[in-house]
Amino acid sequence: MMINKKEQIIRAASELIHSKGYENTKLSDILKAAGIGKGQFYHYFSSKRDLGIAVIDHIVHDWEQNLIKGILESEKTSDEKLSCMLDWAVSYHENVACFHGCPFGNLALEMSEHDETFRTKVNELFEQWIQRLEEILRDQVGEKDAKRHAQGIVAQIEGGILLMKNFQDQSVLKNVIENIRAQYLKV
């Protein structure tokens, strides 16, 4: 499938921002990675911030399709959904993220204090994730505790990704995932 130039710029910027961070990614880096000049950049985006927001929207769309709709809103059983989500978290960070960490976790740490739009967009994805997990966990842990457990699972996964990034060791995330499996899944 052929992608258009705007999508090409967003994808190039997404990879750079994920690996270097938003603030450390310079416009010149984006231009070089996308193979474009400033004029072409400004044809599609009014600023680096405008592009940054488009990058978040792009990643949110990807996660909504694959994680939220593809797994957590599927017709699978609750245990199957949780298991598939855990498999997806490991696979995503082995294949896509490697040792760059979670694109949302990284942006939350870097930008949430500095840009309300970035914070809000990242927060909306985390809220969707927690809400879907809460629905899955209700039967297992009860209505009253489901949200707390859902937040805990997301925090454990994000913490595991942070440690994986820091240690540069994928087994750290795998260990966290196995702990979640042992706690929540009937094996």
C-alpha positions as CSV (number, residue, x, y, z in Angstrom):
1,M,0.0,0.0,0.0
2,M,1.3,3.4,-1.0
3,I,1.4,6.0,1.8
4,N,1.0,9.7,1.1
5,K,3.7,12.3,1.9
6,K,1.9,13.5,5.1
7,E,1.7,10.0,6.5
8,Q,5.4,9.4,5.5
9,I,6.4,12.5,7.6
10,I,4.3,11.4,10.5
11,R,5.8,7.9,10.5
12,A,9.3,9.2,10.2
13,A,8.7,11.7,13.1
14,S,7.1,9.0,15.1
15,E,10.1,6.8,15.0
16,L,12.4,9.7,15.8
17,I,10.3,10.9,18.7
18,H,10.0,7.4,20.1
19,S,13.8,6.8,20.0
20,K,15.0,10.4,20.9
21,G,12.1,12.0,22.6
22,Y,10.1,14.9,21.5
23,E,12.3,17.7,22.7
24,N,15.5,16.1,21.4
25,T,14.0,15.5,17.9
26,K,14.9,18.5,15.8
27,L,13.0,19.7,12.7
28,S,16.2,19.0,10.7
29,D,16.1,15.4,11.9
30,I,12.5,15.0,10.7
31,L,13.2,16.6,7.4
32,K,16.2,14.3,6.8
33,A,14.3,11.1,7.9
34,A,11.3,12.0,5.8
35,G,13.4,13.0,2.8
36,I,11.7,16.4,2.5
37,G,12.5,20.1,2.6
38,K,11.1,22.8,4.9
39,G,8.5,24.0,2.3
40,Q,7.0,20.5,2.0
41,F,7.0,20.2,5.8
42,Y,5.1,23.5,6.3
43,H,2.7,22.5,3.5
44,Y,1.4,19.8,5.9
45,F,2.2,21.1,9.4
46,S,2.2,24.5,10.9
47,S,4.9,23.6,13.4
48,K,6.8,20.8,15.1
49,R,4.2,20.8,17.8
50,D,1.5,20.4,15.2
51,L,3.4,17.4,13.9
52,G,3.9,16.1,17.4
53,I,0.2,16.1,18.0
54,A,-0.3,14.3,14.6
55,V,2.2,11.7,15.8
56,I,0.3,11.1,19.0
57,D,-2.9,10.7,17.0
58,H,-1.2,8.2,14.7
59,I,0.1,6.1,17.6
60,V,-3.3,6.3,19.4
61,H,-5.0,5.1,16.3
62,D,-2.6,2.2,16.0
63,W,-3.1,1.2,19.7
64,E,-6.9,1.6,19.5
65,Q,-7.0,-0.7,16.5
66,N,-4.7,-3.3,17.8
67,L,-5.0,-3.2,21.6
68,I,-8.4,-1.7,22.4
69,K,-10.6,-2.9,19.5
70,G,-8.5,-5.9,18.4
71,I,-8.1,-7.4,21.8
72,L,-9.9,-5.8,24.7
73,E,-13.2,-5.2,22.9
74,S,-13.1,-8.6,21.0
75,E,-15.5,-11.5,21.6
76,K,-12.9,-13.5,23.5
77,T,-13.4,-14.5,27.1
78,S,-12.0,-12.2,29.8
79,D,-9.1,-14.5,30.5
80,E,-8.3,-14.7,26.7
81,K,-8.5,-10.9,26.4
82,L,-6.1,-10.4,29.3
83,S,-3.7,-13.1,28.0
84,C,-3.7,-11.7,24.5
85,M,-3.1,-8.2,25.9
86,L,-0.1,-9.4,27.8
87,D,1.2,-11.2,24.7
88,W,0.7,-8.1,22.7
89,A,2.6,-5.9,25.2
90,V,5.6,-8.2,25.0
91,S,5.4,-8.5,21.2
92,Y,5.0,-4.8,20.6
93,H,8.0,-4.0,22.7
94,E,10.1,-6.7,21.2
95,N,9.2,-5.9,17.6
96,V,8.3,-2.2,17.4
97,A,9.6,-0.5,20.5
98,C,12.7,-2.6,21.1
99,F,14.6,-0.6,23.8
100,H,13.0,2.8,23.3
101,G,10.2,2.2,25.8
102,C,6.5,2.8,25.5
103,P,5.7,5.7,23.2
104,F,2.9,6.9,25.5
105,G,4.9,6.4,28.7
106,N,7.8,8.3,27.2
107,L,5.6,11.2,26.1
108,A,3.8,11.2,29.5
109,L,7.1,11.5,31.3
110,E,8.6,14.1,29.0
111,M,5.6,16.3,28.0
112,S,2.8,16.1,30.6
113,E,4.1,19.0,32.7
114,H,4.9,21.1,29.6
115,D,2.0,20.8,27.2
116,E,-1.6,20.2,28.2
117,T,-2.7,19.0,24.7
118,F,0.0,16.3,24.7
119,R,-0.9,15.3,28.3
120,T,-4.6,15.1,27.5
121,K,-4.1,13.0,24.4
122,V,-1.8,10.5,26.1
123,N,-4.1,10.4,29.1
124,E,-7.1,9.6,27.0
125,L,-5.4,6.4,25.7
126,F,-4.4,5.3,29.2
127,E,-8.0,5.9,30.3
128,Q,-9.4,3.8,27.5
129,W,-6.9,1.0,28.3
130,I,-7.7,1.1,32.0
131,Q,-11.5,1.3,31.4
132,R,-11.5,-1.8,29.1
133,L,-9.3,-3.7,31.6
134,E,-11.7,-2.7,34.4
135,E,-14.6,-4.2,32.4
136,I,-12.6,-7.4,31.9
137,L,-11.6,-7.7,35.6
138,R,-15.1,-7.1,37.2
139,D,-16.0,-10.7,37.4
140,Q,-12.7,-11.7,38.8
141,V,-12.0,-9.0,41.4
142,G,-15.5,-7.5,41.9
143,E,-17.0,-4.2,40.8
144,K,-15.5,-2.2,43.7
145,D,-11.9,-3.2,43.0
146,A,-11.8,-3.6,39.2
147,K,-10.6,0.0,38.5
148,R,-7.8,-0.3,41.1
149,H,-6.6,-3.6,39.7
150,A,-6.8,-2.3,36.1
151,Q,-4.7,0.7,37.0
152,G,-2.3,-1.6,38.8
153,I,-1.9,-3.8,35.7
154,V,-1.3,-0.9,33.4
155,A,1.2,0.6,36.0
156,Q,3.0,-2.8,36.2
157,I,3.3,-3.0,32.4
158,E,4.5,0.6,32.0
159,G,6.9,0.1,34.9
160,G,8.2,-3.1,33.3
161,I,8.7,-1.2,30.0
162,L,10.6,1.6,31.8
163,L,12.9,-0.9,33.6
164,M,13.4,-2.9,30.3
165,K,14.4,0.4,28.7
166,N,16.8,1.3,31.5
167,F,18.4,-2.2,31.8
168,Q,18.3,-2.7,28.1
169,D,17.0,-6.2,28.9
170,Q,13.7,-7.6,27.5
171,S,13.5,-10.2,30.2
172,V,12.6,-7.6,32.7
173,L,9.3,-6.9,30.9
174,K,8.7,-10.6,30.4
175,N,9.1,-11.1,34.1
176,V,6.5,-8.4,34.9
177,I,4.1,-9.9,32.4
178,E,4.6,-13.4,34.0
179,N,3.8,-11.9,37.4
180,I,0.6,-10.4,36.1
181,R,-0.3,-13.8,34.5
182,A,0.3,-15.6,37.8
183,Q,-1.8,-13.2,39.7
184,Y,-4.8,-12.9,37.3
185,L,-5.0,-15.9,35.0
186,K,-6.0,-19.4,35.8
187,V,-3.3,-21.4,34.3
